Amino acid sequence: MPAAGRARAYRSSRRAEQARATRRRVLDAATAVFLDRGYAGATVRAVADRAGVSVPTVEQLFGTKARLLRAAIDVAIAGDDEPVPVLDRSWAQAAAQAGTAAEFLDVVAGVIGPAQARSAGLVIAVLEGSATDRALAEPAEQLVAQRATTAGWVVDQLAAKTTLRADCPRPEAVDTVWVLMDPAVFDRLVRRRHWTVEQYQHWFAGSVDRLLLDPHRREGRPA
């Protein structure tokens, strides 16, 4: 490649890295502002000031305040800004390959706990704010549906590894996991009752075990 071409490629790569760094800085600032002020009290100006960028930069990256909050939540749940769906990540593959239900729940709980610690406050802000702000209605519905999808995946993976309770049909099992994953539950236990994240993880895995798995046959694939 000619020298000029290499220089252009370098500048292009450097600009892309700078743009991604700016985006992440804005998301970090947005997370802090939303958690500190709530959705209603947060402003794009406050986020821009905290991130050290202009308001037009924030608007160009994310558009509306609601879209900014949703983007912040996506990063908080995943732990990074890679455009990879939650259930397509390496942890989900590791969990699916677990040999027993107990091992599977250990992996899942070990991911859900930190994800809740990063995202629960933001998700609660969306769910509560959607009651009065129409801009949050769609993000709230998406978050609720996303949690239901993950809960369904958990139930189906467990059913493939062991026998579930006969008196708990799949819809009820999915709703049970969905409730156990509710960020408000995490918030009440960790922030209000002063549990550690590790306690929450142990409680989550144990609750799924007790509520969904056949107590007479908890490990091994169904015959």
TIBAVEX-41448 format. One record per residue: residue in one letter; chain; z, y, x of N, C-alpha, C in turn. Coordinates in steps of 0.05 Angstrom, whole numbers. Each point is the difference from the previous one (the first is absolute). Layout:
<rs>
  res  chain     n.w     n.v     n.u    ca.w    ca.v    ca.u     c.w     c.v     c.u
    A      A       Z       Y       X       Z       Y       X       Z       Y       X
...
</rs>
This chain:
<rs>
  res  chain     n.w     n.v     n.u    ca.w    ca.v    ca.u     c.w     c.v     c.u
    M      A       0     -24      17       0      24     -17       0      25      18
    P      A     -17      20      -6      -1      25      15      28      13      -1
    A      A       5      16      21      26      13       2       6      17     -25
    A      A     -21      14     -10       4      17     -24       8     -17     -24
    G      A     -11     -24      -2       7     -17     -22      28     -10       2
    R      A       9      -6      24      27      -9       4      20      22      -7
    A      A      -8      25       7      18      23      -5       2       4     -30
    R      A     -23      -3     -15       1       4     -29      17     -22     -13
    A      A      -3     -24      10      16     -22     -12      30       4       6
    Y      A       6      10      24      28       5       6      12      22     -18
    R      A     -16      22      -3      10      21     -17       3      -9     -29
    S      A     -19     -16      -9       2     -11     -28      25     -17      -3
    S      A       5     -18      19      23     -17      -1      26      16       1
    R      A       0      21      17      24      17       3       5      15     -26
    R      A     -21      10     -13       3      14     -26      11     -19     -21
    A      A     -10     -25       0      10     -19     -20      29      -6       4
    E      A       9      -2      25      28      -5       6      17      24      -8
    Q      A     -10      24       5      15      24      -7       2       2     -31
    A      A     -22      -7     -14       1       2     -29      20     -20     -11
    R      A       0     -24      11      19     -20      -9      29       8       6
    A      A       4      12      23      27       9       7       9      22     -19
    T      A     -18      18      -7       6      21     -19       7     -11     -27
    R      A     -16     -19      -9       5     -13     -26      28     -13       0
    R      A       6     -14      21      26     -13       1      23      20       1
    R      A      -4      23      14      20      20       1       5      13     -27
    V      A     -22       4     -15       3      11     -27      15     -20     -18
    L      A      -7     -26       2      14     -20     -16      30      -2       6
    D      A       6       2      26      29       0       8      14      24     -12
    A      A     -13      23       1      12      24     -10       3      -2     -31
    A      A     -21     -11     -13       1      -3     -29      23     -18      -8
    T      A       4     -22      14      22     -18      -6      27      14       1
    A      A       3      15      22      26      15       3       4      21     -22
    V      A     -21      14      -7       2      21     -20       5     -11     -28
    F      A     -15     -22      -7       4     -12     -26      28     -12      -3
    L      A      10     -12      21      27     -12      -1      21      22      -1
    D      A      -5      22      13      20      21       1       0      17     -26
    R      A     -23       5     -11      -3      19     -22      -7     -13     -27
    G      A      -8     -26       1     -11     -12     -24     -28       9      -5
    Y      A     -14     -13     -18     -28       7      -5      -3      28     -11
    A      A      17       7     -19      -3      27     -13       5      22      20
    G      A      20      -4      18       7      22      19     -18       1      25
    A      A     -15     -21       5     -17      -1      23     -25      17      -5
    T      A     -10      12      21     -25      16      -2     -18      -8      24
    V      A     -26       4      -4     -19      -5      21       6      19      23
    R      A       8      24      -5       7      19      21      23     -10      17
    A      A      21     -12     -13      22     -10      15      -8     -23      18
    V      A     -17     -17     -10     -10     -23      16     -16      11      23
    A      A     -18      19      -5     -17      11      21      18      13      22
    D      A      19      15      -9      18      13      20      15     -20      17
    R      A       9     -21     -13      15     -20      15     -18     -15      20
    A      A     -25      -4      -9     -18     -15      17     -13      18      22
    G      A       3      26      -3     -12      18      19     -30       3      -4
    V      A      -9      -2     -25     -29       4      -6      -3      20     -22
    S      A     -24       6      -7      -5      19     -22      -1     -14     -27
    V      A       4      15     -21      -2     -11     -27     -28     -12      -5
    P      A     -22      15       8     -26     -12      -4      -4     -27      14
    T      A      13      -3      23      -2     -26      14      12     -22     -17
    V      A      23       5     -12      13     -21     -17     -17      -5     -24
    E      A     -11      21     -12     -16      -4     -24     -26     -14       6
    Q      A     -11       5      24     -25     -13       7       5     -30       5
    L      A      23      -7      11       7     -28       5       7     -15     -25
    F      A      14      12     -18      12     -15     -23      -7      11     -27
    G      A      -9      25      -2      -6      11     -26      25      10     -13
    T      A      10     -15     -20      23       9     -16      27      -9      11
    K      A      21      12      -9      27      -9       7       5     -28      -8
    A      A      -9      -8     -24       4     -28      -9     -14     -20      18
    R      A     -24       6       9     -15     -18      18      14      -1      27
    L      A      11      22       9      15       1      25      25     -19      -2
    L      A      14       2     -22      23     -17      -4      -8     -30       0
    R      A     -21      -6     -14      -9     -28      -1      -8     -10      27
    A      A     -13      17      16      -7      -8      27      25      -5      17
    A      A      20      17      -3      25      -3      15      13     -26      -8
    I      A      -1      -8     -25      12     -24      -9     -14     -24      11
    D      A     -27       0       0     -15     -22      12       7      -5      28
    V      A       3      21      16       7      -3      28      29     -10       3
    A      A      18      11     -17      28      -9       1       3     -29      -7
    I      A     -15     -10     -20       2     -28      -7     -10     -18      22
    A      A     -23       7      11     -13     -16      20      13       3      28
    G      A      11      24       5      11       5      27     -20      11      19
    D      A     -25       4      -8     -20      12      16     -23      10     -18
    D      A     -19      13      13     -22      12     -16     -26     -16       2
    E      A       2     -26       7     -24     -17       1      -9      -6     -28
    P      A     -26       2      -5     -11      -5     -27      -2     -30      -7
    V      A      23     -13       1       0     -29      -6      19      -5     -23
    P      A     -10     -13     -22      17      -6     -23      25     -15       8
    V      A      22       4     -14      25     -12       6      -2     -31       3
    L      A     -13     -13     -19      -1     -29       0     -21     -11      19
    D      A     -15      17      14     -19      -9      20      11       4      28
    R      A      25       7       3      12       5      26      10     -26      12
    S      A       6       1      26       8     -24      14      26     -12     -10
    W      A      18      17     -10      25     -11     -10      -5     -18     -25
    A      A     -19       8     -17      -6     -16     -23     -12     -27       7
    Q      A     -16       0      21     -12     -25      10      22     -18      11
    A      A      19      13      15      22     -16      12      17     -12     -22
    A      A       5      16     -21      17     -10     -22     -14     -23     -15
    A      A     -26       3      -4     -15     -21     -14      -1     -26      15
    Q      A       2       2      26      -1     -24      17      28     -12       4
    A      A      20      13     -10      27     -11       3       2     -28     -13
    G      A      15     -18      13       0     -27     -10      19      -5     -24
    T      A      19      17      -3      19      -3     -22       4      26     -16
    A      A      11      -2     -23       5      23     -17      21      19      14
    A      A      20     -12      13      20      16      14     -13      16      22
    E      A     -17     -12      16     -14      14      22     -18      22     -12
    F      A     -13      -6     -21     -18      20     -13      17      24      -9
    L      A      22      -5     -13      17      22     -10      12      16      23
    D      A       6     -13      21      10      15      24     -21      20      10
    V      A     -25      -9       2     -21      18       9      -4      23     -20
    V      A      -2      -7     -25      -4      21     -21      22      20      -1
    A      A      25     -10       0      23      18      -1       1      18      25
    G      A      -7     -12      23       0      16      24     -21      22       1
    V      A     -20      -2     -17     -20      22      -2       8      19     -22
    I      A       9     -10     -23       6      17     -23      24      18       7
    G      A      20      -9      14      23      17       6      -8      25      15
    P      A     -12      -2      23      -9      24      15     -19      18     -16
    A      A     -18     -13     -15     -19      15     -16      14      16     -22
    Q      A      20     -11     -12      16      14     -20      15      23      14
    A      A      11      -5      24      15      21      14     -18      25       5
    R      A     -25      -6       6     -19      22       6     -11      14     -25
    S      A      -3     -15     -22     -16      10     -23      16       4     -26
    A      A      23     -12      -3      14       0     -26       3      28     -11
    G      A      10      19      16       4      27     -10     -25      13      -9
    L      A     -22      -4      14     -26      11      -8     -10     -12     -26
    V      A       2     -27      -2      -9     -13     -25      16       9     -24
    I      A      26       2       3      17       9     -22      -9      28      -8
    A      A      -7      17      19      -8      27      -6     -25       0     -18
    V      A     -19     -18       6     -24      -3     -16       7     -10     -28
    L      A      15     -21      -2       6     -13     -26      15      19     -18
    E      A      19      15      12      16      18     -16     -16      25      -7
    G      A     -16      10      19     -16      24      -5     -22      -4     -19
    S      A     -10     -25      -3     -23      -5     -18       7       5     -29
    A      A      26       1      -7       8       5     -27      -6      28      -9
    T      A      -2      19      19      -5      28      -7     -25      11      14
    D      A     -10     -13      20     -24      10      14     -23     -19      -3
    R      A     -21       8     -15     -22     -18      -5     -15      -8      25
    A      A       2      17      21     -14      -7      25      12     -25      13
    L      A      24      -7      -7      13     -23      12      -3     -25     -18
    A      A     -11       2     -23      -2     -22     -19     -17     -23      13
    E      A     -23       6      10     -17     -21      12      13     -12      25
    P      A      10      16      19      14     -13      23      23     -17      -8
    A      A      15       8     -21      22     -16      -9      -9     -27     -11
    E      A     -21       1     -16     -11     -25     -11     -10     -18      22
    Q      A     -13      11      20     -10     -15      23      22     -14      15
    L      A      22      15       4      23     -11      15      13     -23     -16
    V      A       2       3     -26      12     -21     -16     -18     -25       0
    A      A     -26       4      -2     -19     -22       0       0     -13      28
    Q      A       2      15      21      -1     -11      27      25     -18       4
    R      A      23       9     -10      24     -16       3      -3     -26     -16
    A      A     -13       1     -24      -4     -24     -16     -18     -19      14
    T      A     -21      10      14     -18     -17      15      14     -15      22
    T      A      17      15      15      15     -13      21      20     -20     -11
    A      A      13       6     -22      19     -18     -13     -15     -26      -8
    G      A     -24       3     -11     -15     -23      -8      -8     -18      24
    W      A      -6      13      22      -7     -14      24      24     -16      10
    V      A      24      13       0      24     -14       8       5     -25     -17
    V      A      -2       3     -26       5     -23     -18     -20     -22       5
    D      A     -26       7       3     -20     -21       5       3     -14      26
    Q      A       8      15      21       5     -12      26      24     -19      -2
    L      A      21       8     -14      23     -18      -3      -8     -25     -15
    A      A     -16       3     -21      -8     -23     -16     -16     -20      16
    A      A     -14      10      21     -16     -17      17      17     -15      21
    K      A      25       9       3      17     -11      21      23     -17     -11
    T      A       7       4     -25      23     -14     -11      -2       0     -31
    T      A      19     -11     -13       0      -1     -29      17      23     -12
    L      A     -12      15     -18      14      22     -13      16     -11     -24
    R      A      18      17     -10      16      -8     -23     -19      -5     -24
    A      A       5     -21     -15     -17      -7     -23       5      20     -23
    D      A      23      12       0       6      18     -22      -7      29       6
    C      A     -16       4      21      -8      28       7     -30       0       3
    P      A     -15       7     -21     -29       0       1     -10      22      19
    R      A     -24      -3       9     -11      19      21       4      29      -8
    P      A      -7       9     -24       3      29      -6      29       9       4
    E      A      19     -16      -8      28       7       4       7       0      30
    A      A     -10     -19      14       5      -1      29     -11      24      14
    V      A     -24       8      -7     -12      24      12      16      25      -7
    D      A       9       3     -24      16      23      -8      27       0      14
    T      A      11     -24       5      25      -2      15      -2      11      28
    V      A     -21      -9      14      -5      10      27      -6      30       0
    W      A     -15       8     -20      -8      28      -3      25      18      -2
    V      A      20      -9     -16      25      15      -3      16       0      26
    L      A       1     -23      14      15      -2      25     -12      18      21
    M      A     -26       5      -2     -14      18      19       1      29      -8
    D      A      11       6     -23       0      28      -9      14      18      20
    P      A     -13      22       9      12      18      19      26      12      -9
    A      A       3       3     -27      25      11     -10      23     -19       5
    V      A      -5     -26      -1      20     -20       6       8       2      29
    F      A     -19       2      18       5       3      28      17      26       5
    D      A      -9      21     -13      14      26       4      29      -2     -10
    R      A       5     -13     -22      27      -2     -11      18     -16      19
    L      A     -11     -22      10      16     -18      17       5      12      28
    V      A     -21      12      12       2       9      27      12      28       1
    R      A      -9      18     -17      10      28       2      25       4     -16
    R      A       2     -13     -23      24       4     -17      22     -19       6
    R      A      -7     -25       6      21     -20       4       4      -6      30
    H      A     -16      14      17       4       0      29      -6     -28      12
    W      A     -19     -14     -11      -9     -25      12     -17       7      24
    T      A      -1     -19      19     -20       2      22     -26     -11     -10
    V      A     -22       7      14     -26     -11      -7       1     -31       3
    E      A      14     -10      20       3     -28       4      14     -14     -24
    Q      A      20      13     -11      14     -11     -24     -20      -1     -23
    Y      A     -16      21      -3     -20       0     -22     -19     -23       3
    Q      A     -10      -4      25     -19     -22       5      12     -27      -7
    H      A      25      -4       8      13     -25      -6       4      -4     -30
    W      A       7      22     -14       4      -1     -29     -27      -5     -14
    F      A     -21      12       9     -26      -3     -12      -9     -29       2
    A      A       1     -11      24      -8     -28       4      17     -19     -15
    G      A      26       4       0      18     -17     -14      -3       2     -31
    S      A      -6      23     -10      -4       4     -28     -25     -14     -10
    V      A     -22       3      16     -24     -14      -8       5     -30       0
    D      A      14     -10      20       6     -29       2      15      -9     -25
    R      A      22      14      -6      17      -8     -22     -14       2     -28
    L      A     -16      21      -3     -12       5     -26     -26     -14      -5
    L      A     -14      -8      21     -27     -11      -5      -3     -29       9
    L      A      15      -9      20      -5     -26      11      16     -22     -14
    D      A     -12     -23      -4      13     -23     -12      24      -7      19
    P      A      24       1     -10      23      -6      17       1     -29      10
    H      A     -15     -17     -12       0     -28       8     -22      -7      20
    R      A     -18      19       4     -21      -5      19     -10      27      10
    R      A      12       9      22      -6      27       9     -19       1      23
    E      A      -5     -22      13     -18       1      23     -21     -21      -3
    G      A     -22       3      15     -21     -19      -1     -20       6     -22
    R      A     -24      -8       4     -21       6     -20       4     -18     -24
    P      A      -7      10     -24       3     -17     -24     -18     -24       2
    A      A       9     -22     -12     -16     -24       1     -25       2     -17
</rs>
